[in-house]
Amino acid sequence: MGKIGMLLRQGCLRLCPLMRTLYYNFLRSKTARSGRGLLLSTTYCVFDIHPTATLDVKGLAIYGFKKYCGSRLETSLWMDAGAEFALGSKQGGVSIYHGCDIQIFKGARFSMGGSCIMNRSAQVVCQEEIIIGDGCLISRDVVIRDNDGGHTVLVDGYKKSAPVHIGNHVWIGQGALILKGSMIGNGAIIGAGAVVCGKVKSGALVMADPSRTFAKDIKWEA
């Protein structure tokens, strides 16, 4: 189809996406572009990025990629003050499909390596640090978060957030939930619907488990 055909199909050359692409790549002072790094915005993208937040783009990053024409599913990116978002690496760019929602809170850092695909309606909520390596496949409806949404469990030593690190060439199946403190090794596969809240060894296959009660009489507050 060629590059021009791809840009037309994705709606990147329409006025609003084109202006957004020009601003965030060439006019915004807190955007770092390495080599041919370029962040392409498609139609129906919503960017709410604080002036002090940093974008670091390596390779071609397509935000709101559509498999088919005509979709009006919103793709959103929200970055608070001092937040950092690194896209791509020497291994290539990234494709973030339509319907995805990425939130990066104050001073937090989210890094997504090269040759990664984040499929439709995946969610990332980053309050501290989330690092995704190169060559990862993130399926539909996956949720990755390093925090509990600001709520506090009233237990001594309880932490609201903990970094999430996902290695290279990791496949995360549809509807999986990656929780705070998760460390997933290179080449691992996380099965559809699995809940990860700890360490997964390199090359391991992790499948969903029936729910279990880990503690009783827990109290929490909003």
GUBAMI-687176 format. One record per residue (C-alpha): x, y, z negated; residue number from 1; residue in three letters. Coordinates in nm, 3 decimals. Layout:
GUBAMI-687176
R        x        y        z  num  residuo
R        X        Y        Z  NUM      ALA
...
end
This chain:
GUBAMI-687176
R        x        y        z  num  residuo
R    0.000    0.000    0.000    1      MET
R    0.296    0.233   -0.058    2      GLY
R    0.359    0.493   -0.325    3      LYS
R    0.126    0.757   -0.177    4      ILE
R   -0.155    0.503   -0.144    5      GLY
R   -0.104    0.394   -0.505    6      MET
R   -0.115    0.756   -0.625    7      LEU
R   -0.435    0.819   -0.431    8      LEU
R   -0.600    0.501   -0.559    9      ARG
R   -0.514    0.588   -0.918   10      GLN
R   -0.638    0.946   -0.878   11      GLY
R   -0.298    1.091   -0.970   12      CYS
R   -0.319    1.350   -0.692   13      LEU
R   -0.648    1.501   -0.805   14      ARG
R   -0.619    1.850   -0.951   15      LEU
R   -0.655    1.780   -1.324   16      CYS
R   -0.430    1.470   -1.339   17      PRO
R   -0.175    1.640   -1.115   18      LEU
R   -0.163    1.952   -1.335   19      MET
R   -0.132    1.733   -1.645   20      ARG
R    0.152    1.536   -1.487   21      THR
R    0.336    1.853   -1.385   22      LEU
R    0.301    2.009   -1.728   23      TYR
R    0.410    1.714   -1.940   24      TYR
R    0.704    1.626   -1.716   25      ASN
R    0.845    1.960   -1.602   26      PHE
R    0.704    2.247   -1.808   27      LEU
R    0.686    2.109   -2.162   28      ARG
R    1.004    2.170   -2.363   29      SER
R    0.967    1.861   -2.586   30      LYS
R    0.965    1.613   -2.296   31      THR
R    1.291    1.429   -2.218   32      ALA
R    1.317    1.260   -1.878   33      ARG
R    1.607    1.027   -1.808   34      SER
R    1.709    0.978   -1.444   35      GLY
R    1.390    0.925   -1.244   36      ARG
R    1.171    0.905   -1.552   37      GLY
R    0.818    1.024   -1.481   38      LEU
R    0.493    1.009   -1.679   39      LEU
R    0.198    0.985   -1.438   40      LEU
R   -0.147    1.076   -1.564   41      SER
R   -0.451    0.927   -1.391   42      THR
R   -0.812    1.046   -1.397   43      THR
R   -1.007    1.033   -1.722   44      TYR
R   -0.697    1.058   -1.939   45      CYS
R   -0.713    1.268   -2.255   46      VAL
R   -0.385    1.399   -2.400   47      PHE
R   -0.386    1.577   -2.737   48      ASP
R   -0.015    1.625   -2.809   49      ILE
R    0.122    1.859   -3.075   50      HIS
R    0.376    2.114   -2.947   51      PRO
R    0.646    1.966   -3.176   52      THR
R    0.584    1.605   -3.069   53      ALA
R    0.847    1.447   -2.842   54      THR
R    0.796    1.245   -2.524   55      LEU
R    1.097    1.045   -2.400   56      ASP
R    1.031    0.898   -2.056   57      VAL
R    1.257    0.646   -1.880   58      LYS
R    1.138    0.493   -1.554   59      GLY
R    0.788    0.530   -1.414   60      LEU
R    0.519    0.534   -1.683   61      ALA
R    0.160    0.517   -1.555   62      ILE
R   -0.094    0.624   -1.816   63      TYR
R   -0.451    0.510   -1.745   64      GLY
R   -0.367    0.258   -1.469   65      PHE
R   -0.679    0.118   -1.303   66      LYS
R   -0.711   -0.223   -1.138   67      LYS
R   -1.014   -0.103   -0.945   68      TYR
R   -1.138    0.233   -0.821   69      CYS
R   -1.421    0.428   -0.977   70      GLY
R   -1.366    0.341   -1.343   71      SER
R   -1.442    0.629   -1.579   72      ARG
R   -1.313    0.453   -1.889   73      LEU
R   -1.125    0.710   -2.099   74      GLU
R   -0.757    0.657   -2.178   75      THR
R   -0.631    0.863   -2.471   76      SER
R   -0.305    0.970   -2.633   77      LEU
R   -0.294    1.165   -2.959   78      TRP
R    0.036    1.276   -3.116   79      MET
R    0.064    1.473   -3.440   80      ASP
R    0.341    1.712   -3.542   81      ALA
R    0.692    1.569   -3.508   82      GLY
R    0.568    1.241   -3.360   83      ALA
R    0.785    1.058   -3.105   84      GLU
R    0.678    0.843   -2.810   85      PHE
R    0.946    0.666   -2.601   86      ALA
R    0.830    0.498   -2.278   87      LEU
R    1.039    0.266   -2.064   88      GLY
R    1.407    0.175   -2.061   89      SER
R    1.682    0.074   -1.818   90      LYS
R    1.470   -0.235   -1.752   91      GLN
R    1.198   -0.024   -1.589   92      GLY
R    0.883    0.174   -1.662   93      GLY
R    0.552    0.087   -1.827   94      VAL
R    0.187    0.054   -1.725   95      SER
R   -0.078    0.151   -1.979   96      ILE
R   -0.419    0.049   -1.847   97      TYR
R   -0.744    0.242   -1.863   98      HIS
R   -0.930    0.238   -2.193   99      GLY
R   -0.620    0.222   -2.409  100      CYS
R   -0.602    0.444   -2.717  101      ASP
R   -0.266    0.539   -2.872  102      ILE
R   -0.244    0.745   -3.192  103      GLN
R    0.093    0.852   -3.335  104      ILE
R    0.076    1.032   -3.668  105      PHE
R    0.295    1.303   -3.816  106      LYS
R    0.666    1.217   -3.796  107      GLY
R    0.597    0.863   -3.672  108      ALA
R    0.778    0.689   -3.386  109      ARG
R    0.633    0.459   -3.119  110      PHE
R    0.865    0.300   -2.863  111      SER
R    0.755    0.082   -2.571  112      MET
R    1.031   -0.078   -2.364  113      GLY
R    1.070   -0.120   -1.991  114      GLY
R    0.866   -0.352   -1.767  115      SER
R    0.585   -0.362   -2.024  116      CYS
R    0.213   -0.384   -1.952  117      ILE
R   -0.055   -0.279   -2.200  118      MET
R   -0.386   -0.406   -2.068  119      ASN
R   -0.730   -0.251   -2.086  120      ARG
R   -0.868   -0.124   -2.419  121      SER
R   -0.563   -0.206   -2.631  122      ALA
R   -0.511    0.017   -2.935  123      GLN
R   -0.199    0.140   -3.114  124      VAL
R   -0.218    0.325   -3.448  125      VAL
R    0.130    0.432   -3.559  126      CYS
R    0.185    0.603   -3.891  127      GLN
R    0.550    0.510   -3.950  128      GLU
R    0.725    0.307   -3.675  129      GLU
R    0.620    0.064   -3.404  130      ILE
R    0.884   -0.068   -3.163  131      ILE
R    0.798   -0.289   -2.865  132      ILE
R    1.085   -0.440   -2.665  133      GLY
R    1.131   -0.492   -2.292  134      ASP
R    0.915   -0.712   -2.071  135      GLY
R    0.620   -0.748   -2.307  136      CYS
R    0.265   -0.830   -2.200  137      LEU
R   -0.009   -0.692   -2.424  138      ILE
R   -0.351   -0.826   -2.334  139      SER
R   -0.695   -0.668   -2.351  140      ARG
R   -0.837   -0.552   -2.684  141      ASP
R   -0.513   -0.607   -2.876  142      VAL
R   -0.472   -0.387   -3.184  143      VAL
R   -0.125   -0.299   -3.313  144      ILE
R   -0.102   -0.093   -3.630  145      ARG
R    0.161   -0.030   -3.897  146      ASP
R   -0.082    0.106   -4.157  147      ASN
R   -0.412    0.058   -4.334  148      ASP
R   -0.575    0.373   -4.201  149      GLY
R   -0.489    0.585   -4.504  150      GLY
R   -0.690    0.375   -4.748  151      HIS
R   -0.524    0.256   -5.068  152      THR
R   -0.558   -0.080   -5.243  153      VAL
R   -0.523   -0.017   -5.614  154      LEU
R   -0.247   -0.269   -5.687  155      VAL
R    0.101   -0.192   -5.825  156      ASP
R    0.363   -0.176   -5.550  157      GLY
R    0.108   -0.160   -5.269  158      TYR
R    0.235    0.006   -4.949  159      LYS
R    0.000    0.176   -4.703  160      LYS
R    0.236    0.130   -4.409  161      SER
R    0.537   -0.074   -4.294  162      ALA
R    0.723   -0.079   -3.959  163      PRO
R    0.620   -0.319   -3.682  164      VAL
R    0.893   -0.457   -3.454  165      HIS
R    0.809   -0.666   -3.147  166      ILE
R    1.101   -0.820   -2.957  167      GLY
R    1.165   -0.862   -2.585  168      ASN
R    0.948   -1.074   -2.354  169      HIS
R    0.664   -1.119   -2.603  170      VAL
R    0.314   -1.214   -2.483  171      TRP
R    0.029   -1.102   -2.706  172      ILE
R   -0.304   -1.265   -2.618  173      GLY
R   -0.646   -1.102   -2.597  174      GLN
R   -0.793   -0.964   -2.916  175      GLY
R   -0.487   -1.033   -3.130  176      ALA
R   -0.430   -0.811   -3.434  177      LEU
R   -0.074   -0.713   -3.523  178      ILE
R   -0.064   -0.565   -3.874  179      LEU
R    0.184   -0.361   -4.078  180      LYS
R    0.521   -0.519   -4.152  181      GLY
R    0.500   -0.766   -3.863  182      SER
R    0.830   -0.875   -3.706  183      MET
R    0.790   -1.076   -3.385  184      ILE
R    1.098   -1.236   -3.230  185      GLY
R    1.201   -1.248   -2.864  186      ASN
R    1.000   -1.470   -2.632  187      GLY
R    0.722   -1.539   -2.880  188      ALA
R    0.359   -1.593   -2.778  189      ILE
R    0.076   -1.465   -2.996  190      ILE
R   -0.243   -1.654   -2.910  191      GLY
R   -0.577   -1.488   -2.841  192      ALA
R   -0.748   -1.367   -3.157  193      GLY
R   -0.448   -1.435   -3.380  194      ALA
R   -0.379   -1.216   -3.683  195      VAL
R   -0.010   -1.145   -3.747  196      VAL
R    0.102   -0.988   -4.074  197      CYS
R    0.453   -1.126   -4.124  198      GLY
R    0.749   -1.271   -3.937  199      LYS
R    0.721   -1.472   -3.616  200      VAL
R    1.036   -1.652   -3.503  201      LYS
R    1.178   -1.613   -3.154  202      SER
R    1.017   -1.852   -2.907  203      GLY
R    0.735   -1.943   -3.143  204      ALA
R    0.370   -1.990   -3.043  205      LEU
R    0.132   -1.848   -3.300  206      VAL
R   -0.238   -1.934   -3.283  207      MET
R   -0.541   -1.802   -3.470  208      ALA
R   -0.614   -1.946   -3.813  209      ASP
R   -0.946   -1.970   -4.003  210      PRO
R   -0.975   -1.686   -4.254  211      SER
R   -0.861   -1.753   -4.608  212      ARG
R   -0.894   -1.569   -4.939  213      THR
R   -0.554   -1.448   -5.060  214      PHE
R   -0.661   -1.246   -5.362  215      ALA
R   -0.970   -1.181   -5.571  216      LYS
R   -1.117   -0.876   -5.740  217      ASP
R   -0.932   -0.633   -5.515  218      ILE
R   -1.029   -0.266   -5.547  219      LYS
R   -0.979   -0.002   -5.280  220      TRP
R   -1.054    0.362   -5.214  221      GLU
R   -1.099    0.581   -4.906  222      ALA
end
